Amino acid sequence: MIRILSDENVHADIVSGLRQEGFDLVTAVDLGLAGRKDIEILDYAENHNLLILTGDKTSAVLSSSGICGEEAGYCCFATKFSMSKTS
């Protein structure tokens, strides 16, 4: 199952809606990462195999990587991802 880490810039209604739809989603606030630098959020996500959901168009990590452009509203990206099936 894909696990999602939502940063602080994703509206609470989106987080709530994704959770109601059954997504395994934690927020930066849930994890005590509120106010941390973008690179710290990225490192956490990478170390815990989480897909990042962000609404931060000015993220230094995203801007320098070219992952999300200025026209993006929300962006999801995986730091690493395994397609192996677990039981």
DAVENUR-V29584 format. One record per residue. PSI is psi as a letter, one per 20 degrees, with the letter a starting at -180 (NA if undefined). Layout:
# DAVENUR-V29584
PSI
PSI
This chain:
# DAVENUR-V29584
q
p
p
p
o
p
a
i
j
p
q
h
h
g
g
g
g
g
g
h
j
j
q
n
p
q
r
h
g
h
j
k
j
p
i
q
q
g
h
h
g
g
g
g
g
g
h
j
l
q
p
p
p
q
j
n
i
j
p
h
g
g
g
h
i
j
g
p
r
h
i
q
f
q
p
p
q
p
h
q
p
p
j
q
p
q
NA
